[in-house]
Amino acid sequence: MEKIKLETSKTGSELVLETLKNLGVDTIFGYPGGAVLPLYDAIYSFEGIRHILGRHEQGCVHEAEGYAKSTGKIGVAVVTSGPGATNAITGIADAMSDSVPLLVFTGQVAKAGIGKDAFQEADIVGITTPITKYNYQVRETAEIPRIITEAIHIATTGRPGPVVIDLPKDVSALETDFIYDSKLHLPSYQPTIEPNELQIKKIIKQISKAKKPVLLSGGGISYAEAAAELVALAERYQIPVVTTLLGQGTIAIDHPLFLGMGGMHGSFAANIAMTEADFMISIGCRFDDRLTGNPKTFAKNAKVAHIDIDPAEIGKIISVDIPIVGDAKKALQMLLNEEQVHNNTSKWIEKVTQDKERVRSYDKKERVVQPQAVIERVGELTKGDAIVVTDVGQHQMWAAQYYPYKNERQLVTSGGLGTMGFGVPAAIGAKIANPDKEVVLFVGDGGYQMTNQEMAILNIYKIPIKVIMLNNHSLGMVRQWQEAFYDGRTSESVFETLPDFQLMAQAYGVKSYKFDDPETIVQDLEALKEDIPMFIEVDISRKEHVLPMVPAGKSNHEMLGVKFHA
């Protein structure tokens, strides 16, 4: 590697910040500690990068995730060594599961102390190897610009994911007169971007034959910013579209070809269409168990084309007839550039449309505040334009089912890992990344108690997100499973006592409301129109279940709780 002489010597910490700024990073989420004191000393006087002080390292990483998920840009977090780094593990694992471009700097003890059980030492490289796309431990100050350049490239290309840079304290403090050339030289990292043209032609040929085709849109469509191409293909050949949880927003919820989200809590029309389809084109989807149910019976009548940037996902769970490795946007553009073939799906469209229309969503005559109605009302008040962030649990599924999504990257949620506590910090990160967009968080009383300390940031940094807690006084999804599959034994899932969430919000300087009257809830939610940090607690019934529901291990057509119009 070529060495480049610097005009003036710089510390490792100064090189970290300058390199990040040069690569377009404008925000860091972090929490200081002994091993990163040199870096924080450099942050003190550095201009051009905003630092957001979290209240827990897990929160910092989720904030960076919210920033990245809502924009596609790299999210950056800084934590100290030892317990600071281990506190960040859940966020890193979450980013790995959902393919989030993340760069996490972990402080480390000085090089002489590594491997000697020094104070606040942890082998973070070893710990994070299974949950990162790549990780580094910096050994020379001069390597810093090269390593950061490589790390951001790896995190944001191919299938996105988290990269960890472990930064020993002395390496970040030392001055250097030169740096290594930071030009990318990664011969073993060459992700396939261009899809195979012959395989593309096979899809077109199969479209011409199919009578019951389905497009399955996953999170990869959002990451590739390929929603417009997806809809164009669906409209050209009149193919109905099913989304995964992370694919929500890749087609507008009111589009006539949209059947809904598929899988465990998917719509009746979506799950039946996947079961009956004779050709499935899956794009940017990894066929996880929450989507497929029993993989042996999933799309059992269909030939399957699977387009994915990650070759490891193709054929991993579902047998594939037409595998295509490559970028989702490029693949869809190639499909659209092919000469249009004749196909006829009119009877199929008529059938799946009837399936949509014959199902009623929930009983709107109940004399309690219904979570579905709350989410629909929020959709009306925000005109379907808000970035919707959720924590994990029943409220997450209701938000996926009932908010009127229009755009990709509009739903920010923890999909693969299902991390309770994701919501509050992720909403903060999403709002910081999108100051001109409204950000609404739906959270449960369980998940909120895991990371609610991050609420302190709202008033300090004047971040006007709207936090809506759907409070059912329980771990709702756990309770639902216990009621459905454990003879109603609600072991440790019901909260007999809860803190005063109104006082908690007020203690952080956040305006708070509590609504529990079904007669006035529509008017009460008008409070959302005020552009300030806000906490709204809505009391809902403990008895409410997320429906439909496919029991674990069952096939998608074996749904519980489907209600039809009389």
Secondary structure, 3 states (H helix, E strand, C coil): CCEEEEEEEEEHHHHHHHHHHHCCCCEEEECCCHHHHHHHHHHHHCCCCEEEECCCHHHHHHHHHHHHHHHCCCEEEEECCCHHHHHCHHHHHHHHHCCCCEEEEEEECCHHHCCCCCCCCCCHHHHHHHHCCEEEECCCHHHHHHHHHHHHHHHHCCCCCEEEEEEEHHHHHCEEEEEECCCCCCCCCCCCCCCCHHHHHHHHHHHHHCCCEEEEECHHHHHCCCHHHHHHHHHHHCCCEEECCCCCCCCCCCCCCEEEECCCCCCHHHHHHHHHCCEEEEECCCCCHHHHCCCCCCCCCCEEEEEECCHHHCCCCCCCCEEEECCHHHHHHHHHHCCCCCCCCHHHHHHHHHHHHCECCCCCCCCCCCHHHHHHHHHHHCCCCCEEEECCCHHHHHHHHHCCCCCCCCEECCCCCCCCCCHHHHHHHHHHHCCCCCEEEEEEHHHHHHHHHHHHHHHHCCCCCEEEEEECCECHHHHHHHHHHCCCCCCCCECCCCCCHHHHHHHCCCEEEEECCCCCHHHHHHHHHCCCCEEEEEECCCCCCCCCECCCCCCCCCCECCCECC
